[in-house]
């Protein structure tokens, strides 16, 4: 049995589906009840309270660990989840980390994530670490303003990074959970092209067949919006990257293709699959 945390999110949902289609027994963990694929067990738990995860881990052989926003706070203790999993017989953990662990190692949340990676390496379990850059699905934040006002609002409109499709992250995670060849792997996951927020807005407009205006936010405005979902430290670390990416953050990684045997999906593919939310 494989446990997927964050199972209702942009990575967890397609990962849960992929594992179920592969014939695996899956326990999906999220804070709230949600519809699941046939045969998938759901456990409601908040990872900020690791004890609530214990029932989901009983009988599990593997765990996909995705930290909720509050577990990125500097006083959080996500390492407790790894210890609990090991104590309950889990043999493999795939951790969703961050590209910034390697590119911005001194950022406060990156220091904490690197410490969690180190805990996993030293746990005695089989493991793999996924380090994605920016997510294509961050564009969901624009859905309401596109629908109601035909506008995308974002900071640093002409600064691009190679955003990755969460479906690609999910497929790589599934491979790492199921295939021993990926034990000890550290995979940096990006899309196939550098794309700016302004170009993302144009891509959405093209798929809609109607104009979408771009409104550039200040850094302070963007941070205030981000802090509705994540701690201030994570917002700052993220804004540091998207405002002035260094060469390592602009690099197109080969790792999606290495694991999956195909190129990563472009942003336009993500938009085409999700265009209904922008209409």
C-alpha positions as CSV (number, residue, x, y, z in Angstrom):
1,X,0.0,0.0,0.0
2,X,1.2,3.5,-0.9
3,X,0.3,6.6,1.1
4,X,-0.1,9.9,-0.8
5,X,-0.2,13.1,1.2
6,X,-1.6,16.2,-0.4
7,X,-3.8,13.9,-2.4
8,X,-6.3,16.5,-3.5
9,X,-3.7,18.9,-4.8
10,X,-2.2,19.6,-8.2
11,X,0.4,16.9,-7.8
12,X,-1.3,14.5,-5.4
13,X,-4.5,14.1,-7.4
14,X,-2.8,12.8,-10.6
15,X,-0.4,10.8,-8.6
16,X,-3.2,9.0,-6.7
17,X,-4.9,8.3,-10.1
18,X,-1.7,7.0,-11.7
19,X,-1.0,4.7,-8.8
20,X,-4.5,3.4,-8.7
21,X,-4.4,2.7,-12.5
22,X,-1.2,0.8,-11.9
23,X,-3.0,-1.5,-9.7
24,X,-1.6,-0.3,-6.4
25,X,-3.5,-0.1,-3.2
26,X,-3.5,3.6,-2.3
27,X,-4.4,5.6,0.8
28,X,-5.0,9.3,0.0
29,X,-4.4,11.8,2.7
30,X,-5.8,15.3,2.8
31,X,-7.3,17.7,5.4
32,X,-10.8,17.4,4.0
33,X,-12.9,14.6,2.5
34,X,-12.9,14.5,-1.3
35,X,-13.9,12.2,-4.1
36,X,-11.3,9.5,-4.9
37,X,-10.7,7.0,-7.7
38,X,-12.4,3.7,-7.2
39,X,-10.6,1.5,-4.7
40,X,-8.7,4.4,-3.1
41,X,-9.0,4.8,0.7
42,X,-9.2,8.3,2.0
43,X,-7.9,9.4,5.4
44,X,-8.5,13.0,6.7
45,X,-5.4,14.2,8.5
46,X,-3.5,17.5,9.0
47,X,0.2,17.0,8.5
48,X,0.9,19.8,10.9
49,X,-0.4,17.3,13.6
50,X,1.7,14.2,12.6
51,X,-0.1,11.9,15.1
52,X,-3.2,12.1,12.9
53,X,-1.3,10.5,10.0
54,X,-0.6,7.3,12.0
55,X,-3.7,5.4,10.9
56,X,-2.9,6.0,7.3
57,X,0.6,4.6,7.6
58,X,-0.4,1.2,9.1
59,X,0.5,-1.4,6.5
60,X,2.1,1.0,4.1
61,X,5.2,0.2,2.1
62,X,5.8,3.7,0.7
63,X,4.9,7.3,1.3
64,X,4.8,10.3,-1.0
65,X,5.5,13.3,1.3
66,X,4.3,16.7,0.2
67,X,4.4,19.4,2.9
68,X,1.4,21.6,3.5
69,X,2.0,25.3,3.6
70,X,2.2,25.6,7.4
71,X,4.9,22.9,7.5
72,X,7.2,25.3,5.7
73,X,7.1,27.6,8.8
74,X,10.5,27.8,10.6
75,X,9.0,26.3,13.8
76,X,7.4,23.3,12.1
77,X,8.7,19.7,12.6
78,X,8.1,17.8,9.4
79,X,11.0,15.4,10.3
80,X,8.6,13.8,12.8
81,X,6.6,12.4,9.8
82,X,9.7,10.6,8.5
83,X,10.3,9.1,12.0
84,X,6.7,8.0,12.4
85,X,6.7,6.4,8.9
86,X,9.9,4.5,9.6
87,X,8.5,3.3,13.0
88,X,5.4,2.0,11.3
89,X,7.2,0.0,8.7
90,X,7.2,2.3,5.7
91,X,10.2,1.3,3.6
92,X,10.3,4.1,1.0
93,X,9.7,7.8,1.0
94,X,9.6,10.1,-2.0
95,X,9.9,13.7,-0.9
96,X,8.6,16.7,-2.8
97,X,11.4,19.2,-2.1
98,X,12.3,22.4,-4.0
99,X,14.8,23.4,-6.6
100,X,15.8,26.3,-4.3
101,X,17.5,23.8,-2.0
102,X,20.3,23.7,-4.5
103,X,20.0,27.1,-6.1
104,X,19.3,29.2,-3.0
105,X,20.6,27.2,-0.1
106,X,20.7,30.1,2.3
107,X,17.0,31.0,2.0
108,X,15.3,30.3,5.4
109,X,12.8,27.8,4.1
110,X,15.5,26.2,1.8
111,X,17.7,25.6,4.8
112,X,14.8,23.8,6.6
113,X,14.0,21.7,3.5
114,X,17.6,20.7,3.1
115,X,17.6,19.6,6.7
116,X,14.5,17.5,5.9
117,X,16.2,16.0,2.9
118,X,19.2,15.1,5.1
119,X,16.9,13.5,7.7
120,X,15.4,11.3,4.9
121,X,18.9,10.3,3.6
122,X,19.9,9.3,7.1
123,X,16.7,7.4,7.9
124,X,17.8,4.0,6.6
125,X,14.8,4.0,4.3
126,X,14.8,3.8,0.5
127,X,14.2,7.4,-0.8
128,X,14.1,9.7,-3.7
129,X,13.9,13.5,-3.7
130,X,12.1,15.6,-6.3
131,X,13.1,19.3,-6.7
132,X,10.7,21.1,-9.0
133,X,11.0,24.7,-9.9
134,X,7.9,26.9,-10.4
135,X,4.6,25.1,-11.1
136,X,2.4,25.8,-14.1
137,X,-0.6,25.3,-11.9
138,X,0.3,28.6,-10.0
139,X,-1.7,30.1,-12.9
140,X,-4.9,28.8,-11.1
141,X,-4.5,31.9,-9.0
142,X,-5.5,34.0,-12.0
143,X,-8.7,32.0,-12.8
144,X,-11.2,34.3,-11.1
145,X,-9.7,37.5,-12.5
146,X,-9.5,36.0,-16.0
147,X,-13.2,34.9,-15.9
148,X,-14.6,38.1,-14.4
149,X,-12.3,40.8,-15.7
150,X,-10.2,39.3,-18.4
151,X,-7.0,40.2,-16.4
152,X,-3.9,38.4,-15.1
153,X,-2.2,40.1,-12.2
154,X,1.4,39.0,-11.4
155,X,4.8,40.4,-10.4
156,X,7.8,40.6,-12.7
157,X,5.9,40.2,-15.9
158,X,8.9,39.9,-18.2
159,X,11.0,37.6,-16.0
160,X,10.6,34.0,-17.0
161,X,11.4,30.6,-15.5
162,X,10.9,27.0,-16.9
163,X,7.6,26.2,-15.1
164,X,6.8,22.5,-14.7
165,X,3.5,20.8,-15.2
166,X,2.3,19.1,-12.0
167,X,1.2,16.1,-14.0
168,X,4.9,15.6,-14.9
169,X,5.9,15.8,-11.3
170,X,3.2,13.2,-10.5
171,X,4.4,10.8,-13.1
172,X,8.0,11.1,-11.9
173,X,6.8,10.6,-8.3
174,X,4.9,7.4,-9.4
175,X,8.1,6.1,-11.1
176,X,10.1,6.7,-7.9
177,X,7.6,5.0,-5.7
178,X,7.3,1.9,-7.9
179,X,10.8,1.4,-9.4
180,X,13.9,0.5,-7.3
181,X,16.1,2.0,-10.0
182,X,15.3,5.5,-8.6
183,X,16.4,4.8,-5.0
184,X,18.7,7.6,-3.9
185,X,17.8,9.7,-6.9
186,X,17.6,13.5,-6.7
187,X,15.6,14.9,-9.6
188,X,15.3,18.5,-10.6
189,X,12.1,19.0,-12.5
190,X,11.4,21.8,-15.0
191,X,9.3,22.4,-18.0
192,X,10.8,22.5,-21.5
193,X,11.0,26.3,-21.9
194,X,11.5,29.6,-20.0
195,X,8.2,31.4,-20.0
196,X,7.3,34.8,-18.5
197,X,4.1,35.6,-16.7
198,X,3.1,37.9,-19.6
199,X,3.6,35.1,-22.1
200,X,1.6,32.8,-19.8
201,X,-1.3,35.3,-19.9
202,X,-1.0,35.4,-23.7
203,X,-1.1,31.6,-23.8
204,X,-4.3,31.6,-21.8
205,X,-5.8,34.3,-24.1
206,X,-4.9,32.3,-27.2
207,X,-6.6,29.1,-25.8
208,X,-9.7,31.1,-24.7
209,X,-9.9,32.9,-28.0
210,X,-10.4,36.3,-26.2
211,X,-8.1,39.0,-24.9
212,X,-6.5,38.8,-21.5
213,X,-4.8,41.9,-20.1
214,X,-1.7,41.8,-18.0
215,X,-1.4,43.8,-14.8
216,X,2.0,43.9,-13.1
217,X,1.9,43.7,-9.3
218,X,4.6,45.1,-7.0
219,X,6.6,42.7,-4.9
220,X,4.7,43.8,-1.8
221,X,1.3,43.3,-3.4
222,X,2.4,39.8,-4.6
223,X,3.7,38.9,-1.2
224,X,0.5,39.9,0.5
225,X,-1.5,37.7,-1.8
226,X,0.9,34.7,-1.3
227,X,0.8,35.0,2.4
228,X,-2.9,34.0,2.3
229,X,-1.6,30.5,1.6
230,X,2.0,30.2,2.8
231,X,4.3,31.6,5.5
232,X,6.0,34.9,4.9
233,X,9.5,33.2,4.7
234,X,8.3,31.0,1.9
235,X,6.7,33.9,0.1
236,X,10.0,35.8,0.3
237,X,12.1,32.9,-0.8
238,X,9.8,32.3,-3.8
239,X,9.8,36.0,-4.8
240,X,13.6,36.1,-4.7
241,X,13.7,33.5,-7.4
242,X,11.0,34.7,-9.7
243,X,12.2,38.3,-9.5
244,X,15.8,37.5,-10.5
245,X,16.4,33.9,-11.4
246,X,20.1,32.8,-11.5
247,X,21.4,30.7,-14.4
248,X,20.8,27.5,-12.6
249,X,17.1,28.4,-12.2
250,X,16.8,29.1,-16.0
251,X,18.4,25.8,-16.9
252,X,16.1,23.3,-18.6
253,X,16.6,20.1,-16.6
254,X,16.8,16.7,-18.5
255,X,15.4,14.8,-15.5
256,X,11.8,14.5,-16.5
257,X,12.9,13.0,-19.8
258,X,15.5,10.8,-18.0
259,X,12.8,9.3,-15.7
260,X,9.8,9.2,-18.1
261,X,11.5,8.8,-21.5
262,X,9.7,11.8,-23.0
263,X,10.1,15.6,-22.9
264,X,8.3,17.6,-20.2
265,X,5.0,19.1,-21.2
266,X,5.0,22.8,-22.1
267,X,2.8,25.4,-20.3
268,X,0.5,25.5,-23.3
269,X,-0.4,21.8,-22.7
270,X,-1.3,22.6,-19.1
271,X,-3.5,25.5,-20.2
272,X,-5.3,23.4,-22.8
273,X,-6.2,20.7,-20.2
274,X,-7.4,23.3,-17.6
275,X,-8.9,26.0,-19.8
276,X,-12.4,25.4,-18.4
277,X,-11.5,27.1,-15.1
278,X,-10.6,30.3,-17.0
279,X,-13.9,30.5,-19.0
